[in-house]
Amino acid sequence: MRDAVTSLIKNYDSTGRYLDRNAMDDLKSYFNSGMARVKAAGVINGNAAAIVKQAGLQLFEDVPELIRPGGNAYTTRRYAACLRDMDYYLRYASYALVAGNMDVLNERVLQGLRETYNSLGVPIGPTVMGIQLMKDIVKEQVAAAGITDTAMVDQPFDYITRELSEQDV
Ligand SMILES: CCC1=C(C)/C(=C/C2=NC(=C\c3[nH]c(/C=C4\NC(=O)[C@H](C)[C@H]4CC)c(C)c3CCC(=O)O)/C(CCC(=O)O)=C2C)NC1=O
C-alpha cells in the first residue's frame, strides 16, 4: 500500500534520481492539501453511517426496481449487503483521500470486484450511482465544514467509479 510520498520516492529510486523540481512541486501540493485531506476524512468518519444511509435512500428512490422482487438489492440480506458495500467504498475512499494515492483502492477494494459483481448479478451502473451520490454528500459536508477547495474529494470516488465501469466518467 502506498501514499503520495512513498510512491514518488519509489518512482525516483527506481531510476536512481534525486528529487527534482517536479518532485518538489508534487510534494508541495500534497502537503499543502494535507490538512484539508485530514479534515475531509474527519468529516467522513463523523458522518459515515448517515452518508451511507442518505445515499442509499436516494439510490433506491432513483432506481426503485433494485429493491423490488427480482432486483439485486431485494430481500433484507441483499439490501444490507448493498449498504455494506457502500460503506466499504466510503471507508476506503477516506483512506485514499488521506494517502493522496489510489493504491489502497486497487489493493483492497477493486481487485476482482467486477468479476464478483458480474457473477452475482450486482449491477455496476447503480453501484456507480451510489458512489457518486456519496461523493456529492461528502463534498457538501466538507464544504460546510469550511474547506473551500473540495476538488480532492472527487478523486477516490471517481477512481472507484472509473475502475468499476472501465470507462471515463
Ligand atoms: C472491502 C472490499 C470489498 C468489497 C467492495 C466487497 C463487495 C462485495 N459485494 C458482494 C455482494 C453484494 N453486493 C451488493 C450490492 C448492490 N446490489 C445492488 O443492487 C446495488 C446496486 C448494490 C449496492 C449499491 C449485493 C446486493 C450483494 C449480495 C449479492 C448476493 O449475494 O446475491 C460480495 C459477495 C460476497 C458477499 O455477499 O459478501 C462482495 C465480495 N467485498 C469486500 O470485501
Ligand as a Chemical Component Dictionary entry (heavy atoms), coordinates in Angstrom:
data_LIG
# 
_chem_comp.id                   LIG 
_chem_comp.type                 NON-POLYMER 
_chem_comp.pdbx_formal_charge   0 
_chem_comp.three_letter_code    LIG 
# 
loop_
_chem_comp_atom.comp_id 
_chem_comp_atom.atom_id 
_chem_comp_atom.alt_atom_id 
_chem_comp_atom.type_symbol 
_chem_comp_atom.charge 
_chem_comp_atom.model_Cartn_x 
_chem_comp_atom.model_Cartn_y 
_chem_comp_atom.model_Cartn_z 
_chem_comp_atom.pdbx_ordinal 
LIG C1  C1  C 0 -13.614 -4.115  1.045  1  
LIG C2  C2  C 0 -13.718 -4.629  -0.309 2  
LIG C3  C3  C 0 -14.950 -5.453  -0.586 3  
LIG C4  C4  C 0 -15.953 -5.155  -1.475 4  
LIG C5  C5  C 0 -16.061 -3.950  -2.315 5  
LIG C6  C6  C 0 -16.881 -6.259  -1.445 6  
LIG C7  C7  C 0 -18.005 -6.375  -2.242 7  
LIG C8  C8  C 0 -18.903 -7.479  -2.342 8  
LIG N1  N1  N 0 -20.237 -7.305  -2.512 9  
LIG C9  C9  C 0 -20.851 -8.515  -2.542 10 
LIG C10 C10 C 0 -22.230 -8.787  -2.670 11 
LIG C11 C11 C 0 -23.284 -7.853  -2.903 12 
LIG N2  N2  N 0 -23.185 -6.553  -3.251 13 
LIG C12 C12 C 0 -24.440 -5.999  -3.432 14 
LIG C13 C13 C 0 -24.602 -4.614  -3.815 15 
LIG C14 C14 C 0 -25.589 -3.974  -4.535 16 
LIG N3  N3  N 0 -26.673 -4.562  -5.134 17 
LIG C15 C15 C 0 -27.424 -3.618  -5.761 18 
LIG O1  O1  O 0 -28.448 -3.845  -6.404 19 
LIG C16 C16 C 0 -26.860 -2.271  -5.596 20 
LIG C17 C17 C 0 -26.655 -1.572  -6.916 21 
LIG C18 C18 C 0 -25.555 -2.517  -4.855 22 
LIG C19 C19 C 0 -25.365 -1.607  -3.642 23 
LIG C20 C20 C 0 -25.084 -0.196  -4.064 24 
LIG C21 C21 C 0 -25.372 -7.020  -3.141 25 
LIG C22 C22 C 0 -26.889 -6.930  -3.156 26 
LIG C23 C23 C 0 -24.652 -8.187  -2.816 27 
LIG C24 C24 C 0 -25.212 -9.549  -2.467 28 
LIG C25 C25 C 0 -25.477 -10.300 -3.740 29 
LIG C26 C26 C 0 -25.904 -11.714 -3.493 30 
LIG O2  O2  O 0 -25.398 -12.339 -2.574 31 
LIG O3  O3  O 0 -26.756 -12.158 -4.244 32 
LIG C27 C27 C 0 -19.840 -9.531  -2.415 33 
LIG C28 C28 C 0 -20.099 -11.027 -2.433 34 
LIG C29 C29 C 0 -19.911 -11.639 -1.063 35 
LIG C30 C30 C 0 -20.807 -11.055 -0.032 36 
LIG O4  O4  O 0 -22.041 -11.012 -0.227 37 
LIG O5  O5  O 0 -20.288 -10.567 0.970  38 
LIG C31 C31 C 0 -18.628 -8.883  -2.316 39 
LIG C32 C32 C 0 -17.272 -9.531  -2.217 40 
LIG N4  N4  N 0 -16.432 -7.163  -0.523 41 
LIG C33 C33 C 0 -15.269 -6.715  0.014  42 
LIG O6  O6  O 0 -14.586 -7.300  0.900  43 
# 
loop_
_chem_comp_bond.comp_id 
_chem_comp_bond.atom_id_1 
_chem_comp_bond.atom_id_2 
_chem_comp_bond.value_order 
_chem_comp_bond.pdbx_ordinal 
LIG C1  C2  SING 1  
LIG C2  C3  SING 2  
LIG C3  C4  DOUB 3  
LIG C3  C33 SING 4  
LIG C4  C5  SING 5  
LIG C4  C6  SING 6  
LIG C6  C7  DOUB 7  
LIG C6  N4  SING 8  
LIG C7  C8  SING 9  
LIG C8  N1  DOUB 10 
LIG C8  C31 SING 11 
LIG N1  C9  SING 12 
LIG C9  C10 DOUB 13 
LIG C9  C27 SING 14 
LIG C10 C11 SING 15 
LIG C11 N2  SING 16 
LIG C11 C23 DOUB 17 
LIG N2  C12 SING 18 
LIG C12 C13 SING 19 
LIG C12 C21 DOUB 20 
LIG C13 C14 DOUB 21 
LIG C14 N3  SING 22 
LIG C14 C18 SING 23 
LIG N3  C15 SING 24 
LIG C15 O1  DOUB 25 
LIG C15 C16 SING 26 
LIG C16 C17 SING 27 
LIG C16 C18 SING 28 
LIG C18 C19 SING 29 
LIG C19 C20 SING 30 
LIG C21 C22 SING 31 
LIG C21 C23 SING 32 
LIG C23 C24 SING 33 
LIG C24 C25 SING 34 
LIG C25 C26 SING 35 
LIG C26 O2  DOUB 36 
LIG C26 O3  SING 37 
LIG C27 C28 SING 38 
LIG C27 C31 DOUB 39 
LIG C28 C29 SING 40 
LIG C29 C30 SING 41 
LIG C30 O4  DOUB 42 
LIG C30 O5  SING 43 
LIG C31 C32 SING 44 
LIG N4  C33 SING 45 
LIG C33 O6  DOUB 46 
# 
